[in-house]
Amino acid sequence: MQHTTRAGAIGVALLAAIALAGCSTGDSDSGTDAAASCAPSDGPVTLEFTSWIPGIEDAVKMWNDENPDITVKVQTGPNGNSGTYQNFFSQLEAGNAPDLGQIEYDAISSFRVQNGLENIGVCEEVVAAKDQFIPWTWGQVTLGTADEVYGVPQDSGPMALFYRSDLFEANGIAVPTTWAEYKTAAEQIRALGGYITNFSTSDINQFAGFVWQANGDWFTNDGDAWTVDLTGDESTTVAEYWQDLIDNDLVSSYPAWTEEWNNAYNSGEVWSWNSAVWGANSISSGAPDTAGNWSVAPSPQWEAGQSSAGNWGGSSVAVFKGTEHLYEATKFALWLNTSEEALTALNVSANIYPATTEGLSLPSLQEGVEFYGGQAIYDVFAEAAGQVNPDFVWGPTMTQTYADVSDGFKKAVTGQGTLLEALSSAQDSTISTLKAQSIPVAE
């Protein structure tokens, strides 16, 4: 998922103050002034909310029916990287942004650089809600101190292994538990004419999820400047692993989300996919002829006995700078993402995987899934959700970083360069972009 940023207009002082890894910001609206703004408004309130979640209107209606003095008007549009983020930035610049909007975790830093989000941590209810959320999701929306919060976590994308259990069993291939075993299985499957998986050159979030699982980082911030490191030890390990599979023709490279991609899974040419929880729907819709033949297992580990998971995706509901109703907007965002009725509605309508610990126990997530042979697949993802490193940090210009990595990956799968070279080139261009936008970079 790629996101549009427009950070150039922000002053160096603000940018240097942004710290996404345990430091605080210097926003003028923090402290007592902001706390005073988190108070109920006088009289009835109408909030504007923009989201791309299917069926979000049903959840909003529940709220409106129960809260006639705080009416929420929801507007739906394309997902963030398809235009909604650009609209948000334009609205912020024009001073007419909605009160609330859906923002993915990897885009929050872009909005923070733009100074486009309210610190909802000044509201006591937000700080009190911290323990309701999976720790790493809370880490995605907080900056340093407990009262610096820039969104309410909505969902998450813990990763696991979707695999054709019928094909693995029929051919006597063990389900891999380590990445070394995964390569061995890849060789066995290739000898049979198939591929163990498809390597995506466009969904760089997936590759970032692999680095995340390996406890690597692409960005850090010490409160003064950003460090960009797309070629650290963990990233290099992941890149060289997948490069080896590519060089030996052990993975396919169909463009993701295309008919080619669907057909590869539907025909049994490709046998597995290391993906996020939402991938369950991608497979069932793209490969309908394989119903009942899939299962889910924990992601392979770099060392036997480890229990680490990556994440791919996830969103928050944030309150935009300039709202006149911080208290009411925050109250709605918390309800939407913590109440059982709202979480159930979003899970049923859009298969949203909740970011709260109690949400992982929703009745709808405890049932066996017919497409997956009746397996209670969400049990696997619930375990993975607790194994995601909470300290992973996204940079402030992810659109450019994703695009540059993708360009390099596309060349690598055709033999024009390597994945590691793509990461190195993207690192250089990211640093240049940050400097061009007056964002401090550690040398």
C-alpha positions in Angstrom: 0.0 0.0 0.0 1.5 3.3 -1.0 0.6 6.7 0.3 0.9 10.2 -0.9 2.8 12.7 1.3 3.2 16.5 1.2 5.6 17.2 4.0 7.7 19.9 2.4 5.8 22.8 4.0 6.6 21.8 7.6 9.3 23.6 9.4 12.5 22.0 10.5 11.8 22.6 14.2 8.6 20.6 14.1 10.1 17.8 12.1 13.1 17.4 14.4 10.7 17.1 17.3 8.8 14.2 15.9 10.0 11.0 17.5 8.2 7.8 16.6 10.3 5.5 18.7 10.0 6.6 22.3 10.4 10.4 22.2 8.0 13.2 22.5 6.9 16.0 20.2 6.9 19.7 20.5 3.4 20.5 19.3 2.0 23.7 20.5 -1.4 22.1 21.2 0.0 19.7 23.9 -0.4 20.1 27.6 -3.1 22.1 29.4 -4.4 23.9 26.3 -5.0 20.6 24.5 -6.4 19.0 27.7 -8.9 21.9 28.0 -10.0 21.2 24.4 -11.0 17.7 25.2 -14.2 18.7 26.9 -17.8 18.1 25.7 -19.1 20.6 23.3 -22.2 22.6 24.0 -25.3 21.2 22.4 -25.7 18.6 19.7 -22.7 17.8 17.5 -22.3 16.5 14.0 -19.0 14.8 13.1 -17.7 14.1 9.6 -15.9 10.8 9.1 -14.2 9.3 6.0 -13.5 5.6 5.7 -13.1 2.9 3.0 -14.3 0.0 5.2 -17.2 -1.9 3.5 -20.3 -1.8 5.6 -19.0 1.0 7.9 -22.4 2.7 7.5 -24.0 -0.1 9.5 -21.7 0.5 12.4 -22.2 4.2 12.2 -25.9 3.8 12.2 -25.7 1.8 15.5 -23.8 4.7 17.0 -26.2 7.3 15.7 -29.2 5.4 17.0 -27.7 5.3 20.5 -26.2 8.8 20.5 -28.6 11.3 19.1 -26.6 14.2 20.4 -23.4 13.1 18.5 -24.4 12.4 14.9 -21.7 10.9 12.7 -21.9 11.5 8.9 -19.7 8.9 7.2 -18.3 9.3 3.7 -16.8 6.3 1.9 -14.1 6.3 -0.7 -11.2 4.4 -2.2 -8.6 3.0 0.2 -5.8 5.3 1.3 -3.3 4.7 -1.4 -5.9 5.0 -4.1 -6.6 8.7 -3.5 -8.1 9.2 0.0 -4.9 10.2 1.6 -4.3 12.8 -1.1 -7.7 14.2 -0.4 -7.0 14.3 3.3 -3.8 16.3 2.7 -5.6 18.7 0.4 -8.4 19.2 2.9 -5.9 19.8 5.7 -4.2 22.4 3.6 -7.5 24.1 2.8 -8.7 23.9 6.4 -11.7 21.8 5.7 -10.7 18.3 6.7 -13.3 15.9 8.2 -13.2 15.4 12.0 -12.1 11.8 11.7 -10.5 9.6 9.0 -9.1 6.2 8.6 -5.3 6.1 8.4 -3.2 3.0 8.0 -0.3 2.6 10.5 2.4 3.1 7.9 0.9 6.5 7.0 0.5 8.0 10.4 4.1 9.3 10.4 3.3 11.1 7.1 0.4 12.9 8.7 2.4 13.7 11.7 5.1 15.3 9.6 2.3 17.4 8.0 1.1 18.2 11.5 -2.3 17.0 10.5 -3.5 15.0 13.5 -4.8 16.0 16.9 -3.2 14.4 20.0 -6.1 12.5 21.3 -4.0 11.3 24.2 -5.0 14.5 26.1 -8.4 12.8 26.6 -8.4 10.7 29.7 -10.6 8.0 28.1 -7.9 7.4 25.5 -5.1 6.8 28.0 -7.4 4.6 30.0 -8.1 2.5 27.0 -4.5 1.5 26.3 -4.7 -1.9 28.0 -7.6 -2.9 25.8 -5.4 -3.1 22.7 -2.7 -5.5 21.5 0.5 -3.8 22.6 2.1 -3.5 19.2 -0.9 -1.8 17.7 -0.9 0.8 20.5 2.7 1.3 19.7 1.8 2.2 16.1 -0.3 5.2 17.2 1.7 6.5 20.1 4.7 8.8 20.3 6.7 8.5 23.4 4.8 9.5 26.5 1.6 7.9 27.5 -0.5 11.0 26.6 0.7 11.3 23.0 -1.7 9.3 20.9 -2.5 10.0 17.3 -5.2 7.5 16.5 -7.3 4.6 17.9 -6.1 1.3 16.5 -8.8 -0.4 14.4 -7.4 -3.6 12.9 -4.2 -5.5 12.4 -2.6 -7.8 9.9 -0.6 -10.5 11.7 0.9 -12.9 9.2 0.8 -16.6 8.9 1.2 -19.3 6.3 -1.8 -20.2 4.0 -1.0 -23.5 2.3 -2.7 -26.2 0.2 -2.8 -28.9 2.8 -4.2 -31.4 0.3 -1.2 -31.0 -2.0 1.3 -31.1 0.8 -0.2 -34.2 2.2 -0.7 -36.0 -1.1 2.9 -35.5 -2.0 4.4 -36.2 1.4 5.8 -32.8 1.8 6.1 -31.6 5.4 4.6 -28.2 6.3 7.6 -26.0 6.8 8.2 -24.5 10.3 11.5 -22.7 9.4 12.6 -20.7 6.4 15.2 -23.4 5.6 12.5 -26.0 5.5 10.4 -23.6 3.3 13.2 -23.6 0.7 13.4 -27.4 0.9 9.7 -27.6 0.3 10.0 -25.1 -2.5 12.5 -27.4 -4.3 10.2 -30.4 -3.9 7.2 -28.6 -5.2 9.2 -27.2 -8.2 10.2 -30.7 -9.1 6.5 -31.5 -9.3 6.0 -28.5 -11.7 4.5 -26.1 -9.1 5.7 -23.1 -7.1 5.6 -22.9 -3.3 4.6 -19.2 -3.5 4.5 -16.1 -5.5 7.0 -13.3 -4.9 5.2 -9.9 -5.2 7.2 -7.0 -6.6 4.5 -4.5 -5.9 3.2 -5.3 -2.4 6.3 -4.1 -0.6 4.3 -4.2 2.7 4.6 -8.0 2.5 8.4 -7.8 2.3 8.5 -5.2 5.1 6.4 -7.8 7.1 9.2 -10.4 6.6 11.8 -7.9 7.8 9.5 -7.0 10.7 9.3 -10.7 11.7 13.1 -10.9 11.6 13.2 -8.0 14.1 14.6 -5.6 11.5 13.9 -1.9 11.2 13.9 0.4 8.2 13.5 3.6 10.1 14.3 5.0 13.6 14.1 8.4 15.1 16.0 9.7 18.1 14.1 12.9 18.5 16.4 14.9 16.4 16.7 13.1 13.1 15.6 10.1 11.1 17.9 7.1 10.4 17.1 5.2 7.2 18.4 1.6 7.0 16.8 -0.6 4.4 20.0 -2.7 4.2 20.6 -3.7 7.8 21.5 -7.2 8.8 17.9 -8.5 9.0 16.8 -6.8 5.8 19.9 -8.3 4.0 19.1 -11.8 5.4 15.5 -11.5 4.1 16.6 -10.1 0.7 19.3 -12.7 0.1 16.9 -15.5 1.1 14.2 -14.5 -1.4 16.9 -13.7 -4.1 18.1 -17.3 -3.8 14.5 -18.5 -4.4 14.2 -16.2 -7.4 17.5 -17.2 -8.9 16.7 -20.9 -8.7 13.2 -20.4 -10.2 11.6 -21.6 -7.0 8.9 -18.9 -6.8 6.6 -17.3 -9.4 6.4 -13.6 -9.8 2.9 -12.9 -11.1 1.6 -9.3 -10.6 -0.5 -9.4 -7.4 -4.3 -9.1 -7.4 -4.5 -9.9 -11.2 -6.2 -12.7 -13.0 -2.8 -14.3 -13.5 -2.3 -14.3 -9.8 -5.8 -15.7 -9.1 -5.4 -18.4 -11.7 -2.0 -19.5 -10.3 -3.7 -20.2 -6.9 -6.9 -21.5 -8.3 -5.2 -24.0 -10.6 -2.8 -25.3 -7.9 0.3 -24.0 -9.6 1.1 -22.0 -6.5 0.8 -23.8 -3.2 1.2 -21.3 -0.4 1.1 -17.6 0.6 2.7 -16.0 3.6 0.2 -13.3 4.2 -1.9 -11.3 6.7 -5.1 -12.4 8.3 -7.1 -10.6 5.6 -5.5 -12.8 3.0 -8.1 -15.5 3.9 -10.6 -13.6 1.8 -8.2 -13.0 -1.0 -7.7 -16.7 -1.4 -11.3 -17.7 -1.1 -12.4 -15.1 -3.7 -9.5 -15.6 -6.1 -9.3 -19.4 -5.9 -12.9 -20.6 -5.4 -12.2 -24.0 -7.0 -9.9 -24.9 -4.1 -12.5 -24.6 -1.4 -11.8 -27.0 1.5 -8.2 -27.6 0.5 -6.4 -24.9 2.4 -5.1 -24.7 5.9 -3.2 -22.1 8.0 -0.1 -22.6 10.0 2.3 -20.2 11.8 4.8 -18.4 9.6 8.1 -20.2 9.2 10.8 -19.0 11.6 14.5 -18.1 11.0 15.5 -20.4 13.9 13.7 -23.5 15.0 11.7 -22.9 18.1 11.3 -19.2 17.6 7.9 -17.6 17.8 8.0 -14.3 15.9 5.4 -12.9 13.5 5.3 -10.1 11.0 2.5 -7.8 10.2 1.1 -6.6 6.9 -1.5 -3.9 7.1 -3.7 -2.4 9.8 -5.5 0.9 10.3 -6.4 3.5 12.9 -9.1 6.0 13.2 -7.5 9.4 13.7 -8.8 12.9 14.5 -7.7 15.6 12.2 -6.1 18.8 13.2 -8.7 21.6 13.4 -11.7 19.7 14.7 -13.9 21.7 17.0 -15.2 18.5 18.7 -12.1 16.6 19.9 -14.0 15.0 22.8 -16.9 13.7 20.7 -14.7 12.6 17.9 -12.5 10.6 20.3 -15.5 9.1 22.0 -16.8 7.8 18.7 -13.4 6.5 17.6 -13.1 4.5 20.9 -16.6 3.1 20.6 -16.1 2.1 17.0 -12.9 0.1 17.8 -13.6 -1.3 21.3 -17.3 -2.0 21.6 -18.4 -5.6 20.9 -21.3 -4.5 18.8 -19.2 -2.4 16.5 -16.3 -4.9 16.3 -18.8 -7.7 15.4 -20.5 -5.5 12.8 -17.1 -4.6 11.1 -15.9 -8.2 11.3 -19.1 -9.5 9.6 -19.3 -6.8 7.0 -15.7 -6.4 6.1 -13.8 -9.2 7.9 -12.0 -6.6 10.0 -9.6 -8.3 12.4 -9.8 -6.3 15.6 -6.9 -4.5 17.3 -8.2 -5.1 20.8 -7.4 -8.2 22.8 -11.0 -8.9 23.6 -11.9 -8.5 19.9 -9.8 -11.5 19.1 -12.3 -13.5 21.0 -15.4 -12.4 19.1 -17.7 -15.4 18.5 -17.5 -14.8 14.8 -13.7 -15.5 15.0 -14.0 -18.7 17.0 -15.8 -20.7 14.3 -14.3 -23.1 11.8 -14.1 -21.7 8.3 -15.5 -23.9 5.6 -13.2 -22.8 2.9 -10.3 -23.8 5.1 -11.6 -27.3 5.8 -13.4 -26.2 8.9 -10.2 -25.1 10.6 -10.6 -22.3 13.2 -7.9 -20.4 11.3 -8.2 -17.2 13.4 -6.8 -19.1 16.4 -3.5 -19.1 14.5 -3.7 -15.4 13.8 -4.6 -14.6 17.4 -1.4 -16.3 18.5 0.6 -14.4 15.8 -0.9 -11.1 16.9 0.8 -11.5 20.2 4.2 -12.2 18.6 4.6 -9.0 16.6 7.4 -6.7 17.6 5.8 -3.6 19.0 8.8 -1.3 18.2 8.7 -1.4 14.4 8.6 2.2 13.0 7.4 3.6 9.7 9.1 6.5 8.0 7.6 9.8 6.9 7.7 9.3 3.1 6.5 5.7 2.6 5.0 6.4 -0.8 8.3 7.1 -2.3 10.1 4.3 -0.4 7.5 1.7 -1.5 7.6 2.9 -5.1 11.4 2.9 -5.3 11.7 -0.6 -3.7 9.0 -1.9 -6.1 10.8 -0.5 -9.1 14.0 -2.3 -8.1 12.2 -5.6 -7.2 10.5 -5.6 -10.7 14.0 -5.4 -12.2 15.4 -8.1 -9.9 12.9 -10.8 -10.9 13.9 -10.3 -14.5 17.6 -10.6 -13.7 18.3 -6.9 -13.9 19.9 -6.4 -10.4 19.1 -7.9 -7.1 16.7 -7.3 -4.2 19.5 -6.0 -2.0 20.5 -3.6 -4.7 16.9 -2.4 -4.9 16.8 -1.8 -1.2 20.1 0.1 -1.3 18.9 2.3 -4.1 15.6 3.0 -2.4 17.5 3.8 0.8 19.6 6.4 -1.1 16.5 7.9 -2.7 14.6 8.0 0.6 17.4 9.9 2.3 17.5 12.4 -0.6 13.7 12.8 -0.4 13.8 13.5 3.3 16.6 16.1 2.9 14.7 17.7 0.0 11.8 18.2 2.3 13.9 19.6 5.1 13.4 16.5 7.2 16.5 16.0 9.4 18.4 12.8 8.6 21.1 11.3 10.7 24.4 11.0 8.8 
